[in-house]
């Protein structure tokens, strides 16, 4: 990553802020060695794993450039795309999205659900600024970064937040590269949390759906009540317990789902009310004391 950045950014004044999200390997040792080799390289190690999005917030608060690019260091997103993105930024775009044309080594199922998530965020959550093909990689103006850093929420999708800002943006297309080393830690559980964070942080749609389900249940119940009264007065034999059991199971399941949705909102409210630090910095390298970030 370092070798390719040096080549790609030749002739550009740049810095590289690396956030080690409490990894279990020798990442921070490598960062330290690179910082001694090149003062443009700065690093921070978090005391505990905060998640990729909060780790990016940490990096944005430390970065000092006029524009800032956010990307993973696994080289699936090519650093060689940065000069084109910087060119778009100089032409006036506050946000430059890098949209995937093709994902190497990704299954059809993975691509289907990824595309479904991006359609979901655009059509149902209302984040029209999100690129149609999604993005794992973007460049933003310093003013956009300052706006982003004003948000102190702990359970938040950074990409959804950038799209929600609604600032002038453009898109560049690239082909996602195959991962060279290691395996992705982007587990199914983390993907589910991302969907929930995106939906709950930027939409009240789940609460509206709960109300709609309640109205439908009352309407159906009223109709069944009229039918039972009709049967009682006109002598039609009762239908038995099967239908009653189905109704109880359906309504019981719907109520449990609704309680789960309310629990997600309540948990996030509690998490924000406790006002715990979003991330804890353990070590820094190449960063001056006045540049150190606050959680």
C-alpha positions as YAML, in Angstrom:
chain: A
units: angstrom
residues:
- id: 1
  name: UNK
  ca: [0.00, 0.00, 0.00]
- id: 2
  name: UNK
  ca: [2.77, 2.45, 0.92]
- id: 3
  name: UNK
  ca: [4.82, 1.70, -2.20]
- id: 4
  name: UNK
  ca: [1.81, 2.22, -4.47]
- id: 5
  name: UNK
  ca: [0.77, 5.44, -2.69]
- id: 6
  name: UNK
  ca: [4.23, 6.95, -3.17]
- id: 7
  name: UNK
  ca: [4.03, 6.31, -6.91]
- id: 8
  name: UNK
  ca: [0.37, 7.31, -7.33]
- id: 9
  name: UNK
  ca: [0.74, 10.61, -5.42]
- id: 10
  name: UNK
  ca: [4.01, 11.73, -6.93]
- id: 11
  name: UNK
  ca: [3.99, 15.51, -7.29]
- id: 12
  name: UNK
  ca: [1.14, 15.91, -4.78]
- id: 13
  name: UNK
  ca: [1.54, 17.15, -1.21]
- id: 14
  name: UNK
  ca: [0.05, 14.33, 0.84]
- id: 15
  name: UNK
  ca: [-0.04, 12.59, 4.20]
- id: 16
  name: UNK
  ca: [-1.18, 9.09, 5.10]
- id: 17
  name: UNK
  ca: [-3.02, 8.63, 8.41]
- id: 18
  name: UNK
  ca: [-3.28, 4.93, 9.24]
- id: 19
  name: UNK
  ca: [-5.72, 3.83, 11.94]
- id: 20
  name: UNK
  ca: [-4.98, 0.44, 13.48]
- id: 21
  name: UNK
  ca: [-8.32, -0.69, 14.92]
- id: 22
  name: UNK
  ca: [-6.66, -2.82, 17.61]
- id: 23
  name: UNK
  ca: [-5.57, -5.50, 15.15]
- id: 24
  name: UNK
  ca: [-3.98, -8.73, 16.37]
- id: 25
  name: UNK
  ca: [-0.98, -8.62, 14.01]
- id: 26
  name: UNK
  ca: [2.08, -6.36, 13.70]
- id: 27
  name: UNK
  ca: [0.26, -3.55, 11.89]
- id: 28
  name: UNK
  ca: [1.34, -0.79, 14.24]
- id: 29
  name: UNK
  ca: [4.97, -1.94, 14.14]
- id: 30
  name: UNK
  ca: [4.89, -1.63, 10.35]
- id: 31
  name: UNK
  ca: [3.30, 1.83, 10.63]
- id: 32
  name: UNK
  ca: [6.02, 2.90, 13.06]
- id: 33
  name: UNK
  ca: [8.77, 1.71, 10.71]
- id: 34
  name: UNK
  ca: [7.17, 3.52, 7.75]
- id: 35
  name: UNK
  ca: [6.78, 6.72, 9.79]
- id: 36
  name: UNK
  ca: [10.49, 6.71, 10.58]
- id: 37
  name: UNK
  ca: [11.18, 6.21, 6.89]
- id: 38
  name: UNK
  ca: [8.76, 8.90, 5.69]
- id: 39
  name: UNK
  ca: [7.35, 11.69, 7.89]
- id: 40
  name: UNK
  ca: [4.24, 11.82, 5.72]
- id: 41
  name: UNK
  ca: [3.12, 8.57, 7.34]
- id: 42
  name: UNK
  ca: [1.23, 8.96, 10.62]
- id: 43
  name: UNK
  ca: [-0.41, 6.26, 12.66]
- id: 44
  name: UNK
  ca: [-2.70, 5.65, 15.59]
- id: 45
  name: UNK
  ca: [-3.57, 2.43, 17.37]
- id: 46
  name: UNK
  ca: [-6.91, 2.16, 19.17]
- id: 47
  name: UNK
  ca: [-6.97, 0.58, 22.63]
- id: 48
  name: UNK
  ca: [-9.92, -1.63, 21.68]
- id: 49
  name: UNK
  ca: [-11.68, -2.51, 18.48]
- id: 50
  name: UNK
  ca: [-14.17, 0.27, 17.74]
- id: 51
  name: UNK
  ca: [-15.36, -0.88, 14.32]
- id: 52
  name: UNK
  ca: [-14.33, 0.35, 10.91]
- id: 53
  name: UNK
  ca: [-16.61, 3.39, 10.79]
- id: 54
  name: UNK
  ca: [-15.53, 4.83, 14.15]
- id: 55
  name: UNK
  ca: [-11.91, 4.10, 13.22]
- id: 56
  name: UNK
  ca: [-12.43, 6.19, 10.08]
- id: 57
  name: UNK
  ca: [-13.88, 9.01, 12.21]
- id: 58
  name: UNK
  ca: [-10.64, 8.92, 14.21]
- id: 59
  name: UNK
  ca: [-8.61, 9.22, 11.02]
- id: 60
  name: UNK
  ca: [-10.70, 12.12, 9.72]
- id: 61
  name: UNK
  ca: [-10.19, 14.05, 12.95]
- id: 62
  name: UNK
  ca: [-6.42, 13.61, 12.64]
- id: 63
  name: UNK
  ca: [-6.10, 14.39, 8.92]
- id: 64
  name: UNK
  ca: [-4.98, 17.92, 8.01]
- id: 65
  name: UNK
  ca: [-5.30, 17.98, 4.20]
- id: 66
  name: UNK
  ca: [-7.54, 20.18, 2.07]
- id: 67
  name: UNK
  ca: [-9.25, 16.99, 0.91]
- id: 68
  name: UNK
  ca: [-9.29, 13.52, 2.43]
- id: 69
  name: UNK
  ca: [-9.67, 10.09, 0.88]
- id: 70
  name: UNK
  ca: [-10.99, 7.15, 2.88]
- id: 71
  name: UNK
  ca: [-9.95, 3.67, 1.84]
- id: 72
  name: UNK
  ca: [-9.01, 0.30, 3.29]
- id: 73
  name: UNK
  ca: [-5.41, -0.88, 3.12]
- id: 74
  name: UNK
  ca: [-6.09, -4.33, 1.63]
- id: 75
  name: UNK
  ca: [-5.54, -2.97, -1.93]
- id: 76
  name: UNK
  ca: [-8.98, -4.05, -3.16]
- id: 77
  name: UNK
  ca: [-9.42, -0.33, -3.85]
- id: 78
  name: UNK
  ca: [-6.52, 0.88, -6.05]
- id: 79
  name: UNK
  ca: [-4.52, 3.92, -4.83]
- id: 80
  name: UNK
  ca: [-3.86, 4.72, -8.50]
- id: 81
  name: UNK
  ca: [-7.41, 6.10, -8.68]
- id: 82
  name: UNK
  ca: [-6.61, 8.93, -6.25]
- id: 83
  name: UNK
  ca: [-5.21, 11.42, -8.84]
- id: 84
  name: UNK
  ca: [-8.44, 11.19, -10.87]
- id: 85
  name: UNK
  ca: [-10.50, 11.72, -7.72]
- id: 86
  name: UNK
  ca: [-8.37, 14.71, -6.73]
- id: 87
  name: UNK
  ca: [-8.90, 16.15, -10.22]
- id: 88
  name: UNK
  ca: [-12.69, 15.90, -9.76]
- id: 89
  name: UNK
  ca: [-12.35, 17.58, -6.37]
- id: 90
  name: UNK
  ca: [-10.35, 20.46, -7.85]
- id: 91
  name: UNK
  ca: [-13.11, 20.92, -10.43]
- id: 92
  name: UNK
  ca: [-15.58, 21.63, -7.63]
- id: 93
  name: UNK
  ca: [-16.98, 18.34, -6.35]
- id: 94
  name: UNK
  ca: [-17.20, 18.27, -2.57]
- id: 95
  name: UNK
  ca: [-17.63, 14.47, -2.55]
- id: 96
  name: UNK
  ca: [-16.08, 12.05, -5.04]
- id: 97
  name: UNK
  ca: [-17.44, 8.51, -4.85]
- id: 98
  name: UNK
  ca: [-15.49, 5.58, -6.28]
- id: 99
  name: UNK
  ca: [-18.10, 3.14, -7.58]
- id: 100
  name: UNK
  ca: [-17.31, -0.50, -8.19]
- id: 101
  name: UNK
  ca: [-17.75, -1.70, -11.76]
- id: 102
  name: UNK
  ca: [-16.89, -5.27, -10.85]
- id: 103
  name: UNK
  ca: [-15.99, -7.08, -7.64]
- id: 104
  name: UNK
  ca: [-13.26, -9.65, -8.06]
- id: 105
  name: UNK
  ca: [-13.64, -12.93, -6.18]
- id: 106
  name: UNK
  ca: [-17.12, -12.04, -4.91]
- id: 107
  name: UNK
  ca: [-19.92, -14.57, -5.17]
- id: 108
  name: UNK
  ca: [-23.16, -13.91, -6.99]
- id: 109
  name: UNK
  ca: [-25.01, -14.06, -3.67]
- id: 110
  name: UNK
  ca: [-22.71, -11.44, -2.13]
- id: 111
  name: UNK
  ca: [-23.14, -9.09, -5.09]
- id: 112
  name: UNK
  ca: [-26.93, -9.57, -5.03]
- id: 113
  name: UNK
  ca: [-27.27, -8.61, -1.36]
- id: 114
  name: UNK
  ca: [-24.79, -5.74, -1.76]
- id: 115
  name: UNK
  ca: [-26.83, -4.34, -4.63]
- id: 116
  name: UNK
  ca: [-30.04, -4.87, -2.65]
- id: 117
  name: UNK
  ca: [-28.55, -2.87, 0.25]
- id: 118
  name: UNK
  ca: [-27.68, 0.07, -2.01]
- id: 119
  name: UNK
  ca: [-31.16, 0.07, -3.58]
- id: 120
  name: UNK
  ca: [-32.62, -0.12, -0.07]
- id: 121
  name: UNK
  ca: [-30.65, 2.92, 1.13]
- id: 122
  name: UNK
  ca: [-31.63, 4.97, -1.90]
- id: 123
  name: UNK
  ca: [-35.29, 4.01, -2.30]
- id: 124
  name: UNK
  ca: [-36.49, 3.24, 1.23]
- id: 125
  name: UNK
  ca: [-34.15, 5.10, 3.58]
- id: 126
  name: UNK
  ca: [-34.11, 8.10, 1.24]
- id: 127
  name: UNK
  ca: [-30.34, 8.57, 0.85]
- id: 128
  name: UNK
  ca: [-30.40, 9.74, -2.76]
- id: 129
  name: UNK
  ca: [-26.79, 10.84, -2.57]
- id: 130
  name: UNK
  ca: [-25.59, 7.24, -2.29]
- id: 131
  name: UNK
  ca: [-24.16, 5.98, -5.62]
- id: 132
  name: UNK
  ca: [-26.30, 3.35, -7.33]
- id: 133
  name: UNK
  ca: [-23.46, 0.85, -7.35]
- id: 134
  name: UNK
  ca: [-22.42, 1.63, -3.79]
- id: 135
  name: UNK
  ca: [-18.96, 2.66, -2.63]
- id: 136
  name: UNK
  ca: [-16.27, 1.51, -0.23]
- id: 137
  name: UNK
  ca: [-13.97, 4.32, -1.21]
- id: 138
  name: UNK
  ca: [-14.49, 8.08, -1.40]
- id: 139
  name: UNK
  ca: [-12.78, 11.46, -1.28]
- id: 140
  name: UNK
  ca: [-14.27, 14.47, 0.51]
- id: 141
  name: UNK
  ca: [-13.44, 18.14, 0.84]
- id: 142
  name: UNK
  ca: [-12.08, 19.39, 4.16]
- id: 143
  name: UNK
  ca: [-15.34, 21.25, 4.86]
- id: 144
  name: UNK
  ca: [-17.31, 18.02, 4.39]
- id: 145
  name: UNK
  ca: [-14.95, 16.25, 6.81]
- id: 146
  name: UNK
  ca: [-15.53, 18.99, 9.36]
- id: 147
  name: UNK
  ca: [-19.30, 18.53, 9.04]
- id: 148
  name: UNK
  ca: [-18.93, 14.76, 9.39]
- id: 149
  name: UNK
  ca: [-16.79, 15.07, 12.52]
- id: 150
  name: UNK
  ca: [-19.49, 17.14, 14.20]
- id: 151
  name: UNK
  ca: [-21.64, 14.02, 14.44]
- id: 152
  name: UNK
  ca: [-20.77, 12.18, 17.65]
- id: 153
  name: UNK
  ca: [-23.10, 9.20, 17.29]
- id: 154
  name: UNK
  ca: [-21.60, 5.79, 18.01]
- id: 155
  name: UNK
  ca: [-23.88, 3.62, 15.89]
- id: 156
  name: UNK
  ca: [-23.67, 5.27, 12.52]
- id: 157
  name: UNK
  ca: [-22.87, 4.38, 8.92]
- id: 158
  name: UNK
  ca: [-20.22, 6.83, 7.74]
- id: 159
  name: UNK
  ca: [-21.01, 6.29, 4.07]
- id: 160
  name: UNK
  ca: [-24.72, 6.88, 4.71]
- id: 161
  name: UNK
  ca: [-23.87, 10.06, 6.65]
- id: 162
  name: UNK
  ca: [-21.74, 11.44, 3.80]
- id: 163
  name: UNK
  ca: [-24.57, 10.68, 1.35]
- id: 164
  name: UNK
  ca: [-27.13, 12.25, 3.73]
- id: 165
  name: UNK
  ca: [-25.24, 15.56, 3.75]
- id: 166
  name: UNK
  ca: [-26.44, 16.09, 0.19]
- id: 167
  name: UNK
  ca: [-23.43, 18.08, -0.99]
- id: 168
  name: UNK
  ca: [-22.30, 18.29, -4.60]
- id: 169
  name: UNK
  ca: [-20.81, 14.98, -5.64]
- id: 170
  name: UNK
  ca: [-19.51, 13.07, -8.61]
- id: 171
  name: UNK
  ca: [-18.64, 9.45, -9.29]
- id: 172
  name: UNK
  ca: [-15.66, 7.67, -10.80]
- id: 173
  name: UNK
  ca: [-15.87, 4.02, -11.81]
- id: 174
  name: UNK
  ca: [-13.21, 1.43, -11.07]
- id: 175
  name: UNK
  ca: [-12.78, -2.31, -10.99]
- id: 176
  name: UNK
  ca: [-12.39, -3.69, -7.51]
- id: 177
  name: UNK
  ca: [-9.22, -5.73, -7.18]
- id: 178
  name: UNK
  ca: [-8.74, -9.16, -5.64]
- id: 179
  name: UNK
  ca: [-7.50, -9.23, -2.06]
- id: 180
  name: UNK
  ca: [-3.80, -10.15, -2.01]
- id: 181
  name: UNK
  ca: [-3.31, -11.20, 1.61]
- id: 182
  name: UNK
  ca: [-5.48, -12.42, 4.48]
- id: 183
  name: UNK
  ca: [-9.22, -12.73, 4.81]
- id: 184
  name: UNK
  ca: [-11.87, -10.08, 5.28]
- id: 185
  name: UNK
  ca: [-13.26, -9.64, 8.80]
- id: 186
  name: UNK
  ca: [-16.45, -8.18, 7.32]
- id: 187
  name: UNK
  ca: [-18.70, -10.84, 8.82]
- id: 188
  name: UNK
  ca: [-22.41, -11.44, 8.32]
- id: 189
  name: UNK
  ca: [-23.14, -10.01, 11.77]
- id: 190
  name: UNK
  ca: [-21.32, -6.76, 10.91]
- id: 191
  name: UNK
  ca: [-23.27, -6.48, 7.67]
- id: 192
  name: UNK
  ca: [-26.56, -6.87, 9.53]
- id: 193
  name: UNK
  ca: [-25.49, -4.16, 12.00]
- id: 194
  name: UNK
  ca: [-24.62, -1.85, 9.10]
- id: 195
  name: UNK
  ca: [-28.12, -2.29, 7.65]
- id: 196
  name: UNK
  ca: [-29.71, -1.59, 11.05]
- id: 197
  name: UNK
  ca: [-27.48, 1.44, 11.69]
- id: 198
  name: UNK
  ca: [-28.29, 2.86, 8.26]
- id: 199
  name: UNK
  ca: [-32.03, 2.33, 8.66]
- id: 200
  name: UNK
  ca: [-32.45, 3.42, 12.27]
- id: 201
  name: UNK
  ca: [-30.09, 6.42, 12.08]
- id: 202
  name: UNK
  ca: [-31.68, 7.96, 9.00]
- id: 203
  name: UNK
  ca: [-35.27, 6.73, 8.86]
- id: 204
  name: UNK
  ca: [-38.37, 6.21, 10.98]
- id: 205
  name: UNK
  ca: [-39.71, 3.70, 8.46]
- id: 206
  name: UNK
  ca: [-39.66, 0.74, 10.93]
- id: 207
  name: UNK
  ca: [-41.86, 2.66, 13.37]
- id: 208
  name: UNK
  ca: [-44.28, 3.59, 10.59]
- id: 209
  name: UNK
  ca: [-44.43, -0.07, 9.50]
- id: 210
  name: UNK
  ca: [-45.25, -1.08, 13.07]
- id: 211
  name: UNK
  ca: [-48.20, 1.31, 13.05]
- id: 212
  name: UNK
  ca: [-49.32, -0.02, 9.67]
- id: 213
  name: UNK
  ca: [-49.16, -3.62, 10.89]
- id: 214
  name: UNK
  ca: [-51.23, -2.60, 13.92]
- id: 215
  name: UNK
  ca: [-53.89, -0.97, 11.72]
- id: 216
  name: UNK
  ca: [-54.04, -4.05, 9.48]
- id: 217
  name: UNK
  ca: [-54.34, -6.37, 12.50]
- id: 218
  name: UNK
  ca: [-57.19, -4.29, 13.96]
- id: 219
  name: UNK
  ca: [-59.00, -4.26, 10.60]
- id: 220
  name: UNK
  ca: [-58.67, -8.01, 10.19]
- id: 221
  name: UNK
  ca: [-59.71, -8.58, 13.80]
- id: 222
  name: UNK
  ca: [-62.79, -6.40, 13.34]
- id: 223
  name: UNK
  ca: [-63.77, -8.38, 10.24]
- id: 224
  name: UNK
  ca: [-63.31, -11.70, 12.03]
- id: 225
  name: UNK
  ca: [-65.34, -10.37, 14.96]
- id: 226
  name: UNK
  ca: [-68.25, -9.58, 12.65]
- id: 227
  name: UNK
  ca: [-68.00, -13.06, 11.18]
- id: 228
  name: UNK
  ca: [-68.10, -14.66, 14.64]
- id: 229
  name: UNK
  ca: [-71.19, -12.64, 15.54]
- id: 230
  name: UNK
  ca: [-72.83, -13.69, 12.31]
- id: 231
  name: UNK
  ca: [-72.08, -17.34, 13.08]
- id: 232
  name: UNK
  ca: [-73.45, -16.97, 16.61]
- id: 233
  name: UNK
  ca: [-76.80, -15.49, 15.56]
- id: 234
  name: UNK
  ca: [-77.46, -17.41, 12.36]
- id: 235
  name: UNK
  ca: [-76.33, -20.83, 13.51]
- id: 236
  name: UNK
  ca: [-73.34, -21.37, 11.24]
- id: 237
  name: UNK
  ca: [-71.08, -23.99, 12.89]
- id: 238
  name: UNK
  ca: [-67.82, -22.64, 14.37]
- id: 239
  name: UNK
  ca: [-64.64, -23.15, 12.35]
- id: 240
  name: UNK
  ca: [-62.59, -24.69, 15.19]
- id: 241
  name: UNK
  ca: [-59.30, -23.80, 16.82]
- id: 242
  name: UNK
  ca: [-56.96, -24.02, 13.82]
- id: 243
  name: UNK
  ca: [-57.68, -20.54, 12.56]
- id: 244
  name: UNK
  ca: [-57.52, -19.15, 16.10]
- id: 245
  name: UNK
  ca: [-54.09, -20.72, 16.67]
- id: 246
  name: UNK
  ca: [-52.81, -19.26, 13.40]
- id: 247
  name: UNK
  ca: [-54.03, -15.79, 14.38]
- id: 248
  name: UNK
  ca: [-52.44, -16.02, 17.82]
- id: 249
  name: UNK
  ca: [-49.11, -17.18, 16.39]
- id: 250
  name: UNK
  ca: [-49.14, -14.45, 13.72]
- id: 251
  name: UNK
  ca: [-49.97, -11.63, 16.13]
- id: 252
  name: UNK
  ca: [-47.57, -12.96, 18.77]
- id: 253
  name: UNK
  ca: [-44.72, -13.10, 16.25]
- id: 254
  name: UNK
  ca: [-45.54, -9.61, 14.94]
- id: 255
  name: UNK
  ca: [-45.51, -8.20, 18.48]
- id: 256
  name: UNK
  ca: [-42.13, -9.78, 19.25]
- id: 257
  name: UNK
  ca: [-40.69, -8.32, 16.04]
- id: 258
  name: UNK
  ca: [-42.09, -4.90, 17.00]
- id: 259
  name: UNK
  ca: [-40.53, -5.17, 20.45]
- id: 260
  name: UNK
  ca: [-37.22, -6.02, 18.80]
- id: 261
  name: UNK
  ca: [-37.43, -2.92, 16.59]
- id: 262
  name: UNK
  ca: [-38.25, -0.74, 19.59]
- id: 263
  name: UNK
  ca: [-35.35, -2.38, 21.42]
- id: 264
  name: UNK
  ca: [-32.94, -1.35, 18.64]
- id: 265
  name: UNK
  ca: [-34.05, 2.28, 18.94]
- id: 266
  name: UNK
  ca: [-33.95, 2.18, 22.75]
- id: 267
  name: UNK
  ca: [-30.49, 0.58, 22.81]
- id: 268
  name: UNK
  ca: [-29.07, 3.28, 20.56]
- id: 269
  name: UNK
  ca: [-30.70, 5.95, 22.72]
- id: 270
  name: UNK
  ca: [-29.10, 4.42, 25.83]
- id: 271
  name: UNK
  ca: [-25.74, 4.11, 24.09]
- id: 272
  name: UNK
  ca: [-25.76, 7.81, 23.22]
- id: 273
  name: UNK
  ca: [-27.07, 8.88, 26.65]
- id: 274
  name: UNK
  ca: [-24.18, 7.16, 28.46]
- id: 275
  name: UNK
  ca: [-21.79, 9.43, 26.53]
- id: 276
  name: UNK
  ca: [-18.93, 6.93, 26.56]
- id: 277
  name: UNK
  ca: [-15.91, 7.68, 24.32]
- id: 278
  name: UNK
  ca: [-16.42, 6.52, 20.75]
- id: 279
  name: UNK
  ca: [-12.87, 5.21, 20.59]
- id: 280
  name: UNK
  ca: [-9.82, 5.06, 22.85]
- id: 281
  name: UNK
  ca: [-6.38, 5.88, 21.48]
- id: 282
  name: UNK
  ca: [-3.58, 3.65, 22.74]
- id: 283
  name: UNK
  ca: [-0.52, 4.67, 20.71]
- id: 284
  name: UNK
  ca: [0.37, 7.29, 18.12]
- id: 285
  name: UNK
  ca: [3.32, 7.73, 15.80]
- id: 286
  name: UNK
  ca: [4.26, 10.70, 13.63]
- id: 287
  name: UNK
  ca: [1.53, 12.86, 15.18]
- id: 288
  name: UNK
  ca: [2.26, 16.04, 17.11]
- id: 289
  name: UNK
  ca: [0.58, 16.47, 20.54]
- id: 290
  name: UNK
  ca: [-1.61, 19.32, 19.26]
- id: 291
  name: UNK
  ca: [-2.91, 17.08, 16.48]
- id: 292
  name: UNK
  ca: [-4.12, 14.31, 18.78]
- id: 293
  name: UNK
  ca: [-7.80, 13.56, 18.42]
- id: 294
  name: UNK
  ca: [-10.43, 13.58, 21.13]
- id: 295
  name: UNK
  ca: [-12.84, 10.59, 21.34]
...
